Amino acid sequence: MQRSGSQKALLVFSVIEIACAAFLIIGGILVVAGAGMVGGGALLGDLTLKGQGKDAILLARAAILLIGLGAWGLLCGIFGIRAANDSRKIMIAWVFLLIGLILNVVGAAWSVLGGSFGQSPALIVMSLVFDIVLFWIADNIKREAAE
């Protein structure tokens, strides 16, 4: 079966998504290791929130966020590759990409309205553009499959 241009683009973007997700997961694992080194016993039960224990808990929260975002990106990429290979399987990818886009918009709005960017404004814009393009491609494939 011949792939459409949208399916080829989705395949490329999905592979990029998987690569970025892998970096997030690896980064999250490294942060967990760092939190363990900073906090010592704080993560293992001594939750007094004094000194380094507080830092360790903040690092652990960041690690959970990184690993969660990486897992979400990994799922989006896997479902995107499935949809790129078979346009009849686009619906699950479309739903995951829509949810990811909504979460990204909410996160960007939270960063802007909160006044403190958790990441650089350029990175926020690039992430939004990437998610918008990915969803747009998936939406094109969904419309092509319906025809």
C-alpha positions as CSV (number, residue, x, y, z in Angstrom):
1,M,0.0,0.0,0.0
2,Q,1.3,3.4,-1.0
3,R,1.6,6.0,1.8
4,S,0.2,9.5,1.3
5,G,2.3,12.6,1.9
6,S,0.6,13.1,5.3
7,Q,1.4,9.5,6.3
8,K,5.1,10.0,5.3
9,A,5.2,13.2,7.3
10,L,3.5,11.6,10.3
11,L,6.1,8.8,10.2
12,V,9.0,11.3,10.3
13,F,7.4,13.4,13.0
14,S,6.6,10.3,15.1
15,V,10.2,9.0,14.9
16,I,11.3,12.5,16.1
17,E,8.7,12.3,18.9
18,I,10.0,8.9,20.0
19,A,13.6,10.2,20.0
20,C,12.6,13.3,22.1
21,A,10.6,11.0,24.5
22,A,13.6,8.8,25.0
23,F,15.7,11.8,26.0
24,L,13.0,12.9,28.4
25,I,12.8,9.5,30.0
26,I,16.6,9.2,30.3
27,G,16.7,12.7,31.7
28,G,14.1,11.8,34.3
29,I,16.0,8.7,35.3
30,L,19.2,10.9,35.7
31,V,17.2,13.4,37.8
32,V,16.0,10.5,40.0
33,A,19.6,9.5,40.5
34,G,20.5,13.1,41.3
35,A,17.6,13.4,43.8
36,G,18.8,10.3,45.6
37,M,22.3,11.8,45.8
38,V,21.1,15.2,47.0
39,G,18.5,14.0,49.5
40,G,20.0,10.9,50.9
41,G,17.3,9.3,53.0
42,A,14.7,12.0,52.3
43,L,13.2,10.1,49.5
44,L,13.3,6.8,51.5
45,G,11.1,8.0,54.4
46,D,12.6,10.9,56.2
47,L,10.3,13.6,54.9
48,T,11.1,16.4,57.3
49,L,11.6,18.9,54.4
50,K,14.7,20.3,56.0
51,G,17.7,21.3,53.9
52,Q,18.5,18.9,51.2
53,G,15.4,16.8,51.8
54,K,13.2,19.5,50.3
55,D,15.5,19.8,47.3
56,A,15.3,16.0,46.8
57,I,11.5,16.1,46.8
58,L,11.5,18.9,44.3
59,L,13.9,16.9,42.1
60,A,11.8,13.8,42.5
61,R,8.7,15.7,41.3
62,A,10.6,17.0,38.3
63,A,11.8,13.5,37.5
64,I,8.2,12.2,37.7
65,L,7.1,15.0,35.3
66,L,10.0,14.2,32.9
67,I,9.3,10.5,32.9
68,G,5.5,11.1,32.5
69,L,6.0,13.4,29.6
70,G,8.5,11.0,28.0
71,A,6.0,8.1,28.3
72,W,3.3,10.2,26.8
73,G,5.5,11.2,23.9
74,L,6.5,7.6,23.4
75,L,2.9,6.5,23.2
76,C,2.1,9.4,20.7
77,G,5.1,8.4,18.6
78,I,4.2,4.7,18.6
79,F,0.5,5.4,17.7
80,G,1.7,7.8,15.1
81,I,3.9,5.2,13.4
82,R,1.0,2.7,13.5
83,A,-1.2,5.3,11.8
84,A,1.5,6.2,9.3
85,N,1.6,2.5,8.2
86,D,-2.2,2.0,8.2
87,S,-4.5,5.0,8.0
88,R,-7.4,3.0,9.5
89,K,-5.6,3.2,12.8
90,I,-5.4,7.0,12.9
91,M,-8.2,7.5,15.5
92,I,-6.1,6.5,18.6
93,A,-3.2,8.6,17.3
94,W,-5.5,11.5,16.6
95,V,-7.0,11.3,20.2
96,F,-3.5,11.1,21.8
97,L,-2.2,14.0,19.8
98,L,-5.3,16.1,20.5
99,I,-4.9,15.5,24.3
100,G,-1.1,16.2,24.0
101,L,-1.8,19.5,22.1
102,I,-4.4,20.6,24.8
103,L,-1.9,19.8,27.6
104,N,0.8,21.7,25.8
105,V,-1.4,24.7,25.3
106,V,-2.5,24.6,29.0
107,G,1.2,24.3,30.1
108,A,2.3,27.2,27.9
109,A,-0.5,29.3,29.2
110,W,0.3,28.4,32.7
111,S,4.0,29.4,32.1
112,V,3.0,32.7,30.5
113,L,0.3,33.7,33.0
114,G,2.4,32.5,35.9
115,G,5.1,34.9,34.9
116,S,7.9,32.3,35.5
117,F,8.8,30.3,32.5
118,G,9.8,26.7,33.5
119,Q,11.5,26.6,30.2
120,S,12.6,29.1,27.6
121,P,9.9,30.9,25.6
122,A,11.5,29.7,22.4
123,L,11.2,26.1,23.6
124,I,7.6,26.6,24.5
125,V,6.8,28.0,21.0
126,M,8.8,25.2,19.3
127,S,6.9,22.6,21.3
128,L,3.6,24.2,20.5
129,V,4.4,24.4,16.8
130,F,5.5,20.8,16.7
131,D,2.3,19.6,18.4
132,I,0.1,21.7,16.1
133,V,1.8,20.4,13.0
134,L,1.7,16.8,14.3
135,F,-2.1,17.1,15.1
136,W,-2.7,18.8,11.7
137,I,-1.0,15.9,9.9
138,A,-3.0,13.4,11.9
139,D,-6.2,15.3,11.1
140,N,-5.4,15.2,7.4
141,I,-4.9,11.5,7.6
142,K,-8.2,11.1,9.5
143,R,-10.0,13.0,6.7
144,E,-8.3,11.0,4.0
145,A,-9.3,7.7,5.7
146,A,-12.9,8.9,5.9
147,E,-13.0,9.4,2.1
